[in-house]
């Protein structure tokens, strides 16, 4: 924690001539971009997997005609087909899962009063007038919705809403074009819940902005925006 806090402080010092009081917030955005670049190869692999699953649909339809009266046998046959073709139904989840350690590190960094036995100086950094360690409830208590900190959150909510709407439309289009079902009412095992929730995942960032420290919320806003743009490019 102390090593990461020192890195954020040094990066903020480097960015201060450009971003002033919001230098630490800019450092978080750059850190998020760095993490997303690290997992980008997995995102590309997930895109290839999505296209490979779409290419399997004629063969899955054939299995459905063959085993339509035996759902368990159909599921086993579909799983065997994916294994034989080296296509994972859940490969698209890996980029999100691998980001969790970075997110939780940032969350704890801006939630702790002390780091390494000393006061956490990062809590004094701000995004314009909103403390990076504060939450929306704190902003509402410090001037209300249209106070300085409140307006920062209004701006973030607006950005997230626009990004989430585009992400929702993109996910719905991807699911319609590249269906990963194994037949009517019979989805690829383990994928049903994912396909139902996927179009709404971008809207989850609204909750993050509202209840988590601003630094963690900024990470989520940046990562969600990256995800939507990345999917639009990779799945075009």
Helices and strands as residue ranges (DSSP letters): H 2-19, G 20-22, H 23-55, H 57-67, H 71-84, G 91-93, H 94-109, E 114-115, E 118-119, G 121-124, E 126-127, E 130-131, H 136-141, H 148-177, H 192-197, G 198-203, H 204-211, H 214-234
